[in-house]
Amino acid sequence: MAPLYEIRAAYDGQTVTVYQAYGRAIAEPALAAGRFVPPFSFHRMTWIKPSFLWLMHRSNWARKAGQERILAVRITREGWEEALAQGVPTTSDPAAVAAAAVHVQWDPERSLRGAALNHYSIQVGIGRGLIRTFAEDWVVGLADVTARARRIGELVQSGRAAQAQRLLPPERPYPLPAALSRAATSEAARTSPKLR
């Protein structure tokens, strides 16, 4: 059984993959440039999620309006851990959240069929003060995984869950330094509602 709060992600020795859903107007210029460029906004928070299935639940397998393109965003592990080190849980005091450079939120992880599971998945909001650092220093690659997402969704809808499962990106527990792991999970564990 998975721990209640645990970061799971696809990663290697240098990078971690997070996912974002965008409309074509933002995704296509970013993919063409190989980095985030306008009309991507450098003036508002952007949320990154290491859980592919959580984003599939949110974007309805890349079919929700404004979320038709799924990007796999490879960022440096140093950047990821820096974001977590600066993160303030959204359940904290509102003044602390408002002042935070990074927001951290834990939501129920999702199954292939979108059901809430009995453990949480992290999402991280990169604030305006760090957006350029995220886009220009941390991001090392963008890939369009929309076709894969839709194919998995079609397999799930047609009852071929085993085939769909084989197409999922490999996610495993992310090895955070102990102090950073405690900071990322302690406030969430204290304040989040219990899963049903």
C-alpha positions in Angstrom: 0.0 0.0 0.0 1.4 3.4 -1.0 2.1 5.9 1.8 -0.5 8.6 2.2 1.8 11.4 1.1 4.6 10.4 -1.2 6.0 12.1 -4.3 6.0 9.7 -7.3 7.4 10.7 -10.6 9.3 9.6 -13.7 12.9 10.7 -13.2 16.5 10.0 -14.0 19.8 11.1 -12.4 19.4 14.7 -13.6 15.8 15.4 -14.4 12.2 14.8 -13.3 9.2 14.8 -15.6 6.1 16.8 -14.7 3.0 17.3 -16.8 0.9 20.2 -17.9 -2.2 20.6 -20.0 -2.6 23.6 -22.4 -4.6 24.8 -25.3 -3.0 24.7 -28.7 -2.3 28.4 -28.7 0.2 28.0 -25.9 1.4 24.4 -26.5 2.3 24.7 -30.2 4.7 27.7 -29.9 6.3 26.2 -26.9 6.9 22.9 -28.7 8.2 24.6 -31.8 10.6 26.7 -29.7 11.5 23.8 -27.4 10.8 26.1 -24.4 8.0 28.2 -23.0 7.4 31.4 -25.0 4.5 33.8 -25.3 1.6 33.5 -25.2 2.7 31.4 -22.2 2.2 33.8 -19.3 5.3 34.8 -17.3 3.0 36.8 -15.0 0.8 34.2 -13.4 1.3 31.0 -11.4 1.8 27.8 -13.4 1.1 24.4 -11.9 3.2 21.3 -12.5 2.2 17.7 -11.6 4.4 14.6 -11.6 1.3 12.3 -11.7 0.3 11.5 -15.2 -3.0 10.0 -14.1 -3.9 13.0 -12.0 -3.5 15.3 -15.0 -5.5 12.8 -17.1 -8.4 13.0 -14.6 -8.1 16.8 -14.7 -7.9 17.2 -18.5 -10.3 14.3 -19.3 -7.6 12.6 -21.3 -6.7 15.8 -23.2 -10.3 16.5 -24.2 -11.2 19.4 -21.9 -11.4 22.8 -23.5 -8.1 24.6 -23.1 -6.4 21.4 -22.0 -6.2 19.6 -25.4 -2.4 19.3 -25.5 -0.5 17.4 -22.8 3.1 18.4 -22.4 5.7 16.2 -20.6 8.1 18.9 -19.1 11.5 17.7 -18.1 13.0 19.9 -15.4 16.2 19.6 -13.5 16.1 17.8 -10.2 17.8 20.8 -8.6 15.0 23.0 -9.8 12.3 20.6 -8.6 13.9 20.3 -5.2 14.3 24.1 -5.1 10.6 24.5 -5.8 9.7 22.1 -3.0 12.1 23.8 -0.6 10.3 27.1 -1.2 6.8 25.5 -1.2 4.1 26.5 1.2 1.1 24.1 1.5 -2.1 25.7 0.3 -3.7 24.7 3.6 -1.4 27.0 5.5 -2.2 30.4 6.9 -3.6 32.5 4.0 -1.0 35.3 4.5 1.8 32.8 4.3 0.3 31.3 1.1 -0.2 34.7 -0.5 3.5 35.6 0.2 4.9 32.2 -1.0 6.9 31.8 -4.1 5.7 28.3 -4.5 2.4 26.6 -3.5 2.2 22.9 -2.7 -1.1 21.1 -2.8 -1.9 17.4 -2.2 -4.9 15.9 -4.0 -6.2 12.3 -4.1 -4.3 10.3 -6.6 -6.4 8.8 -9.4 -6.9 5.4 -10.9 -7.0 4.6 -14.6 -10.7 5.1 -14.5 -10.4 8.4 -12.6 -11.5 7.1 -9.2 -9.9 8.8 -6.1 -7.4 6.5 -4.5 -6.5 6.2 -0.8 -3.2 8.2 -1.1 -2.3 11.7 -2.3 -0.5 13.2 -5.3 1.4 16.4 -5.2 1.0 19.4 -7.5 3.3 22.4 -7.3 2.4 26.0 -8.3 5.4 28.0 -9.5 4.7 31.7 -8.6 5.3 34.8 -10.7 8.6 35.5 -9.0 10.0 32.1 -10.2 8.3 31.6 -13.5 11.3 32.8 -15.6 13.7 30.7 -13.6 11.4 27.7 -14.1 11.0 28.3 -17.9 14.6 29.4 -18.7 16.8 27.5 -16.1 14.9 24.5 -14.9 13.1 23.3 -18.0 15.4 21.2 -20.2 12.9 19.6 -22.5 9.3 19.6 -23.7 7.5 16.7 -25.4 4.0 16.4 -26.7 2.4 13.3 -25.2 -1.2 14.2 -26.3 -1.5 11.2 -28.7 -0.3 8.8 -26.0 -2.8 10.3 -23.5 -5.7 10.0 -25.8 -4.7 6.4 -26.8 -4.6 5.4 -23.1 -8.0 7.1 -22.6 -9.5 5.2 -25.5 -8.2 1.9 -24.2 -9.6 2.6 -20.8 -13.0 3.5 -22.2 -13.1 0.4 -24.3 -12.4 -1.9 -21.3 -8.8 -2.7 -22.2 -7.2 -1.6 -18.9 -4.3 -3.9 -19.1 -3.2 -2.5 -22.4 -3.7 1.0 -21.1 -1.6 0.3 -18.0 1.3 -0.8 -20.2 1.4 2.7 -21.9 1.6 4.7 -18.7 4.8 6.5 -18.0 6.8 4.8 -15.2 6.5 6.6 -11.9 8.2 5.6 -8.7 8.8 7.2 -5.3 11.1 10.2 -5.6 14.0 10.2 -3.2 13.9 13.5 -1.4 16.4 14.5 1.3 14.8 13.7 4.7 14.4 17.4 5.7 12.8 18.3 2.4 10.5 15.3 2.5 9.3 16.3 6.0 8.7 19.9 4.9 6.7 18.7 1.8 4.4 16.4 3.7 4.1 17.4 7.3 1.7 20.4 6.9 -0.3 18.4 4.4 -0.6 15.5 6.8 -1.7 17.8 9.6 -4.3 19.7 7.7 -5.7 17.7 4.8 -9.0 16.0 5.2 -9.0 12.2 5.5 -9.7 10.3 2.4 -12.9 8.3 2.3 
